[in-house]
Each structure stands twice: as C-alpha cells, then as structure tokens.
Amino acid sequence: MAEVLVYVDHADGAVRKPTLELLTLARRVGEPVAVALGNGAADTAAVLAEHGAVKVLTDDAAEYADYLVVPKVDALQAAVEQVSPVAVLVSSSAEAKEIAARLALRIGSGIITDAVDLEAGDSGPVATQSVFAAGFTTRTRVSKGTPVITVKPNSAAVEAAPAAGAVEALSVTFSAQATGTKVTSRTPRESTGRPDLTEAAIVVSGGRGVNGAENFALIESLADSLGAAVGASRAAVDAGWYPHTNQVGQTGKSVSPQLYIASGISGAIQHRAGMQTSKTIVAVNKDAEAPIFDLVDYGVVGDLFDVVPQLTEEIRTRKG
C-alpha cells in the first residue's frame, strides 16, 4: 500500500491533537509514515503508533530549535526522497503552512491549504476545502508531483488504530539556507489554562457588542464553564479589548470547532471567513437583522449581558 508522510507537531515529545487527526485522514489514502523532528522526537513513537503510524522517521538535530523553518523543510524533503509518498500532510498552523509551501516549491509539486476532509481518488488524494470566505465548498486534487496538503484542526475525529510504529533515523543534510535565520531567544506564552484557540473543540467569541475590555470577563466565564477557548472579532481586537492572538477571522486565526458561540458579533464577512466551517454555530445578538443569523444553527435575539450570564449559570448548574 502507498505511504503518506505526516509531519508531527509536538512539544518535547508530547504530540498535539491535530497530528493525530492527520493520521486518521492519512489512513484513508495510504499507510501513515510520521516525521518527528527536534528534541523529544523519538518519544512521540508510542502515541503515533497507537494512532496508525506504520513507521516513525526521527531526527533530533539541534538545528530544528536553533533556526527557523528551513531545517524542517530540509528534513521533509529528505523524507519525501526516502519514502516516495502519495501525499504529505501537515496541520494548518502558521509555521506548518510556511513549511508546506517551501516544500512544495522544493519538490516541484502542487499544494492544497486548509483542507477540511480527505479521501482517496483514482488520480491521487482528493481534498475538500471551504473557499471564498466559506461561500463555496470545493473538491481539489494536485495534478503534478507529490501533493502537499495542509489540514485545518478539528477536521477529523481522532481514531486509534494500532500499528507497528517502527522508529527509523532520518538522515538529513542541511542546506546552506538552513542556518540563515537564527532564533536568539524565546519567551514562553503565559498559560490561561484554556485550550489552544485553533485546536479547541468549543470556542466562545466576543465582538463589538461586548462593549469594553472589562466585559470580556463574561465571555471568559462562559468559555470556562464549557472548557472552551476564547476568541474575539477584529472589531474587539482593534479596539484593544482582547489580544490579537485570539482574533478569529480572515486576518486572524481560522477555527473549526464542534461548537462556536458568537456573542455580540454582527457576522461581517471578515469574521465569517475564520469560523464558518464550525460544526454547530450559536449566536447571541440583540439585532435581529444581524448577518450572523444567516449562518447559525441556533440564534438568540437578546442582550448578551442578560443571555450570557444566564447561559453560564445554567451550564454550571447542570454540570454541578
């Protein structure tokens, strides 16, 4: 059976959920071969094998941490040459999409970004995408070379499928460009205790209707009652009410959770582009004509300052 390369997103050996989703999708088109790089790469093997990786190619060279993306591109190029896969899958994070684009250029192949589904086709893997600000759904395949495909987090349910997971060393020769941009320092992100925005199964977002930074406490309380991540519209971020790292939209982050709750968000196309692929969408807005209501599965016409606290209390009561 043909093999599919899966780029592993991990932190010192702890595999992130989007990688496990990639393994699920990879099994639809071939046998997953995982590529784990950097510190703790070999420690990922057990989890990857549990979720279907037949092989795990590893390299723990210091270059992956000391420099920016080029060493990782070098490694994936080496893996492509070693395995000759039918596709290369990476998660749609900002860094991984840069890696994917550089890799596609290196190997002379086409690239598909932000896929939300993947299936086998007669002429290679076929990806489903949500395009033009989520106004259309397309089915796309690469017609030249080895397809490089980035997949949005939460596009597939994680499924265990134990496989051999044989660990093999990946031999990488770094290019002259690999050491061109050095990482001189790192500052750990302060933890909020909430899930990562792009990976969260539930996202609660606030917009212009929140009417101030101090009122985002209502959004945070609802999110915490659900174990959710907190998002914000561009209007809220531009007003300085919430950090840009939490912005959902065309110029922010793209999310695709199981449940998306929009509070005080009108539903401008800029915001819709970043969340329209969510599985279930709920909106709270006092304007019955707000565009967001054209998109939602459930809508509440009401003042968020009345609705959100009641919803938070009801959730806590039911959980308690």
N, C-alpha and C positions, 0 to 999 in steps of 0.2 A: 504493500500500500504506500502511496506517496506520503512524503513527510511535510509538515508545516512548521515553520520556525515561529516560536512565540518569545518575544522579548520580555524578560522578567523584571517587573517593577518591585523592588524590595528595599527595605531599610535594615542594613546589617544582618541580613538573613531572614527577616520577617517579611513574608510575601504579602503584598497588598491585594485586596479583593479583585480589582479589575484584571489582574493577571489570571486569576482562577476562572474568571468569566471568559477570557481569551482561550483558555484551554478547552472549555466547554464548546466554544464555537469552532475551534481548530479540529476537534474530533469529527465534525460534520463533513470535513473536506479531506481529512487525512490523519496521519499519526503525528501527534504533537511532539516536537523537539524543542525543549526550553533552552534559552540562552540567558544565563545568570552571570552578571559581571560585578566586580568590585568586592569590597570587604563583606564576608559572610556568604559569598556566592554558593559555596558547597553546602552550606546549612539549609539552603532552600530545597534541596533534593527530595526530602521526605514528603513535604507538602505538595510539591509539584507531581511526584509520582502518584500520590493519593488521588490527584485530580486529572490523571491521564497522560502525563508526560512519559513517553517511552524512553527518552534519553534527556539528560541534562548536561549541556555543554557549559563549562565554567572557566572563568579566568579571574583571578583576584589581584591583578596588577594595580599598583598604586595610581597609575595614570587616570583611572576612571574617576577617582576622587579629586585628584590634584588639578585636573584640567577640565574644560567644558566638553561639549558633546562629541567632538571629533574622535576621541579614542573609542567611544561606544559605536560610532559608525564604522570605524576600522574593524572592530570585533564582529559586528553583524555582517559586514562584507565577507570576512573570513568564514563565518558560519554558513553563509549562502554558498560560497565556493566549495565548502566541505560537504554540505548536505544536498545541494541542488533541490531546494524545496519547491512545492507548488505555490506557496504564498508565505509572506512574512507578516505576522500580526503584532501590532503594538497598541497600547492604550492611547486614547486621545488626550493625553496631558500636553501641556505646552512644550515641555522638553522632548517628549516622545515623538510629537509631530515634527519637530525640527530634525530629530534623528531619522525619522521615516523619509522626510523629503530629501535629505542629504544621501541616504542610502539608495533611494530610487534613482537619483541622478548618477550615483557611482556605478550602479549595475545596469543602467540604461533601461529602466523599467517604468511602467506607469504606477501612479499612486492614487488610492482612494482614501479620503479622510472622513472621519466622523460617521462611520457605518453604524447602523443600529441592528443589523442582522446579517447573517452569512449562511450561504448554502452552497452545495456542490452544483456545478454546472457542466455541461458537455465540453465546454471550452475553457474550463477553469472556474475558480470560485466566483460566485455572484454575490455582491454586497447590496444591501438595502440602505438607502440614505434618505434623510429628510432635508430637502434643499429649498432655496429661495425663501429664507426665513420661515421654514417649515410649512410653506404653502403647497409643496408637492412632495411626493414620495417617488423615488426612482430605484430601479434595479440596475446595477452597474457592474461591468467586469473590465479588467485590464486586457488589452489586446496585444500588448508587446511585453516580453520579458516576464520576470517573476513578480506577481502583484505584491505591492507593499500596501497594507491596509491598516488604517488606524480605526479603532472601535471605541465608541462612547461608553463610559462606565454605566453599569446598570442596564446594558442591552441584553444580557442573558442571565438566567439563573445559574448559580454555581452548582455543579453536579459532580459528585465524587465518582471516579471511575478508575480504580487502582490499576497501575501499570508498572512496568519494570523500573523506570526512572534511573537507568544506569548512568552513572556520573562519568563524564569524559572530559579531559582537559582540552580546552580550545586554544590552539596555537595562533597568536595574533602578532603581526608585525605592524607596529605603529607607523603611520605616515609622518612626513615632515610637518604637516599642519597640526598634528595631534597635540603638540606642546606649544601651540601659538598663543593660546589664551589660558592663563593660569588662574586658579582660584586662590586668592590671597587670604581670605577669612570667611568664616561662616557665623551667622547668628541664629541660633535655634528659634523657631517660631514659638511664641508663647501659646501654650495649650489652653483651650477653653473647656476641654472635656467633652466637646461635641464632635460628631463625626465630620470628616472632610466633606466640604460642600459638593464636590464633583462625584464623590463616591456614595453619598448618603442615600438611604432608601426613602427617607422623608425629608423634605425641605420646606421650611416656613419662611416666607419672604415678606418684607415690608416696603412700602413705597412712599410717594409724596403725602399720601393720606395719614401717615404716621405722625407727621407734623412736628418733628423735632427729635434730636438725638436721645433725649431723656425718655421719650416714649417708646423707643425700641426695646425697652425692658418688657413691654407687653408681648412683643414678638418673641423675645428670648424665652420668656416664661412658657409660652405655648410650645415652642420648639423643645424645651427641656422636658415638658410633660410627655412629649411623644418620642423623646430620644432622637430628635431631628437636628439637622444643620440649619443655620440661619443665613438667609440670603437678603439681598437688597436690590431695589431697582436703581437705574442710573440716576434718576432724579434725587433719590435719597442719598446716594453716594456723592453726587455733585454738590449737594447742599452741606456735605460734611457730617451727615448724621451717622454714617456707618462706613467702615473701611472699604477701600476699593477691592481688596482681596475677596470680599463677599458679594461683589456685584454679579448679578445674573443678567445675561443679555448678549447682544451682538458684540459689544465692546468689553464684555466681562467674561464670565465663565458660562459654559454650556452644561446644563444638568439634565438628567433624565431619570428622576426618582420614581418610585412606585406611587408616591403621593406628593403633590405640590400644592401648598396653601399660599395664596397670594392675598395679602391684606393691604388695602389702601393703594392698590396698583391699578392704573387705568387700563393697561393692556396695550401700550404702544408697540409697534412692530419691532422696535429695538429690543424690548424685553421678551416678547413672544419668541423671537429667534433663539433665545437661550434656554427656553423651558418647554416649548410646545410638544416635545416628544415625551413628556412625563406621562406615566400610565394613567393616573387619575388626577384631575385638577379641580381644586376648590378655590373659589374667590369670595372675598368679603369686601363689598364696596357700597357706599351709600348712594352712588349714582347708578340708577337702573339702566342707563344708556351707555355705561362704560364698555368699551370694546372687549374687555376681558371676558364679559359674559357670553360673547360669541364663541368662546373657546372652551369654556369649562364643562366639567361633568356635573358639578354641583355649584350653585351660586347662592349667596346670601346677600340680599339688598338690605343693608343696615350700617350703622355707625360701628366701625371696628372697635371703638372704645367701649361699646356695650357688648358686642358679639364676642370678641376675642377673650376677654376675661371670663365670660360665662363658659365658653368652649373649654378653656384651660381648666376651670374648676370642675366641669363635668368629666373631663378626661381623668383628672386626678382622683375624683370620687370613684369612678368605675375601676381604675387601676388599684385603688386602695382597699 
